[in-house]
Amino acid sequence: MKLKNILFSGLLLAGLSSCNDFLDVEAPSKYGNDYIYQDKTEINRALNGVYAQLLDGNTYGAAYLSTFCLNSDVDMAVYTNEVATDNSYRRFDCTPQGGEIEKAWNAAYKGVEYANNFIYQLENSDLYKEGDEELEQMLGEAKVLRAVFYHDLIVMFGDIPFSVTPVSGAEDNNALILPVVDRETAHKTLIEDLKAVAPKMKFAADLSEGVERVSKEFCWSMIARMALTCGGYSLRPDTSNPKSYGKMDRPANYKEYYEIARQYADSVITSNTHALSLPYRQVFINECNYIVVNNDDPIFEIPFGKNSTGSIGYIQGPSSDLYEGSTSGKNVWGEAKGNARLNALYRFMFDADDLRRDYVNGMWYYTYDGTPTLRNDRTVHNNKWSKLWTTAPLGNNTQGNTGINYPYMRYADVLLMYAEAVNEVENGVGGANGTKAIEALRQVRNRAFADGTKVEEYINSVTGSKEDFLKAVLNERKFEFAGENMRWRDLVRNNMYSEEVYWTFMRYYGVAMNGESSMDMEEINLHDGINWDNIPYSAFTKEGDLGVANPNDINIYPNLALNVLEFYKNCLYDKADNPNLTGEIGWTKSDLFGWFDAESGYPEDRMLYSFFGFIRGDRGGNIYVIRDGATETPNVDNLPVVRYILPYPNYAIQRSAGVYKNYYGY
């Protein structure tokens, strides 16, 4: 039985908690611990209660892939507000009063507490002390899940309240105030914990629920991910100056963590339990159709329940509108918000032969009756997942939860982590493990290109230096993990976030201005290696909003029933193939980048304010970066830090009676 089908009991148990406040939870069972942890069936039910915490919409169910998927050259949300806010997290603009941050904090720490309680009770039970292999596997699962919750808290909040023992039911209220632990200590604790438990765990192939359950290879993968994060750069607070946004730094012994990442990513690779055999798009189309494959790219999929949990494919993919509560005609798929989107200029950065480009970048949406309509906007849809891809529609009045699994860990990620770690540890790919690092990159790129010769030419061009290979690995990650909350984390780890956000802003601003032929983009062109002057500023679609017949080929478009838009030649990518067709019958012309406000004479507000907390423009033609809360003229050679770290929620600080403090200028 698939794990998603048995998690309902876990959700029921989770509902017995007294409230959702930070660390104010009860033991996750209606029975006493003495009873639960002497019976395997009850222990498994208690473990399901830990898994159930992954399904919360305030974390992995939605928020981590939308609200807290920060703006970059890949993932993007646009804003028009020209003043500071409490909760514009994606544009690096929030305060401790933001409501969404409190919900995410509560949900993550609730998951931690459920895991801590399970681990403590199981390890101290008489049944566990008998040395049962099944219970060792369960213990490992809970420890990995605890690491998942904590790791993402560390990435988002930096140094955090941290404990590996439960506090449920503590009589002393002070026990609820966990000590704040620096991120390296917390990560090191979790890494050592998983190192010890990994040998006793089973591979996904040996688990009845496969990759919907925590496996040995997922445990190894989490060690690699945490070690790579721990060894990388992150924003550190200036505790002597709370107004400072902090500085980017990494541990003095960072290479030790990169070596751990290399070793444990290598353990996954040499286990031969996963591969990249399926086409890229098929991995995600399978997930949209509730097909679980245990030996391909996904290493761990969060097992959402069909129509009950998880917004995967509802927040991604083409939007699908409702009319009076339902869709109609050919559109029997119901509502999709499609608001977890991609940077509108992202598609121009792909190689023209990259098979991921046209699958991921969604250029139209659907009205309630299934009419395809050009997404002529500041962002495009992320078509990686969509409820519209399922061959068994959920219903024409459905909204919200889809139950589509989310691949929290993929083999492609492990391969690229390995390549990055080797490159750092061995100062390039000319050392002992260089050939294997190159092969790891090659495997990911081979799946994305039909022409193997082109792949080899590319690989040969990027292996000459440490810098070239790192750039190639990070670029591969950029094109591989759109919408998976990866890009900003990769940039942070390599101390590149400020630079890339600066250029992302300048692209938007420059394309808007260039649409009016009023800006020289030479500097941007030089940085990107792309001539932005040559991108098309108009698109031509067949039969306007009526669309054309579906190609009925899953390799072209995953939905085999709804009409699609046909684009004239290569008019989405190449200006040379995009002549003025105003008078040609059958084609409708639309502006692609009408981002210029003719009334003010400058780019529209979405161009000016979507990176508000780091870089912004004004209606006077000025551009500013933000350093420690103050604006200054940007200098690309001396950019301030991106304040991506989130503040502790205000109520957590209040409940701690001043023990917890916010830095980073909050």
ABEGO torsion letter per residue (X at the ends): XBAAAAAAAAAAAAAABABABBGBBBBBBABBAAAAAABAAAAAAAAAAAAAAAABAABAAAAAAAAABBBBAABBBBBABABBBAABAAAGBBBAABAAAAAAAAAAAAAAAAAAAAAAAAAABAAAAAGBAAAAAAAAAAAAAAAAAAAAAAAAAEBBBBBABBABGBABAAAABBBBBBAAAAAAAAAAAAAAAAAABBBAAABAAEAABBBAAAAAAAAAAAAAAAABBBBBBBAABAABAEBBBBBAAAAAAAAAAAAAAAAAAAAGABBBABBAAAAAAAAAAGBBBAABABABBBBBBBGABEABGAABEBBBBBBGGBBBEABAAEBBAGABBBBAAAAAABBAABAAAAAABBABBBBAAGBBBBBBBABBBBAABBAAABABBAEAABBEBAGBBBBABBAAAAAAAAAAAAAAAAGEAABAAAAAAAAAAAAAAAAABABAAAAAAAAAAAAABAAAAAAAAAAAAAAAABGAGAAAAAAAAAGAAAAAAAAAAAAAAAAAAAAAGABBAAAAAAAAGBBAAABBABBBBBGEAAEBBBAGBAAABABAABBBBBBBEAAAABAAABBBAAABBGBBBBBABBABBAAAGBBBAAAAAAAAAABBBBAAGBBBBBBGGBBBBBBAABBBBBBABBBBBAAAAAAAGGABBBBGGX
